[in-house]
């Protein structure tokens, strides 16, 4: 028997929300949430052994409050789309990422310049390191 609710029960449309985080070198990480995971966090229904799952996540290095929030979300749901995406970002991020923010995909800069996206360690808008981009585009064309 599956631990997850059946797919027809879940509305699995794509979400246009993304989690933006800053890496230690000021480069930008984008976390794209799974539509199914967002749907489960909205409606719940995962059949899990709560205490065992939380202990497993804590042993893997996750904080207890985040582990409890994650497992409770999977089991009980109750999140709107933005909150579900934020929780997925918190769950998925590496420990050295800072300044997580939920943004619409349309707010992201042109992907052509993706290797040169930069962001402050405290958050804020994504900017393009134009000098590095100029040399990077030059090297690609050579």
Rosetta blueprint (number, residue, H / E / L):
1 X L
2 X L
3 X L
4 X L
5 X L
6 X L
7 X H
8 X H
9 X H
10 X L
11 X L
12 X L
13 X L
14 X L
15 X L
16 X L
17 X E
18 X E
19 X E
20 X E
21 X E
22 X E
23 X L
24 X L
25 X L
26 X L
27 X E
28 X E
29 X E
30 X E
31 X E
32 X E
33 X L
34 X L
35 X H
36 X H
37 X H
38 X H
39 X H
40 X H
41 X H
42 X H
43 X H
44 X L
45 X L
46 X L
47 X L
48 X L
49 X L
50 X H
51 X H
52 X H
53 X H
54 X H
55 X H
56 X H
57 X H
58 X H
59 X H
60 X L
61 X L
62 X L
63 X L
64 X H
65 X H
66 X H
67 X H
68 X H
69 X H
70 X H
71 X H
72 X H
73 X H
74 X H
75 X H
76 X H
77 X L
78 X L
79 X L
80 X L
81 X H
82 X H
83 X H
84 X H
85 X H
86 X H
87 X H
88 X H
89 X H
90 X H
91 X H
92 X H
93 X L
94 X L
95 X L
96 X L
97 X L
98 X E
99 X E
100 X E
101 X E
102 X E
103 X E
104 X E
105 X H
106 X H
107 X H
108 X L
109 X L
110 X L
111 X H
112 X H
113 X H
114 X H
115 X H
116 X H
117 X E
118 X E
119 X E
120 X E
121 X L
122 X L
123 X E
124 X E
125 X E
126 X E
127 X E
128 X E
129 X L
130 X H
131 X H
132 X H
133 X H
134 X H
135 X H
136 X H
137 X H
138 X H
139 X H
140 X H
141 X H
142 X L
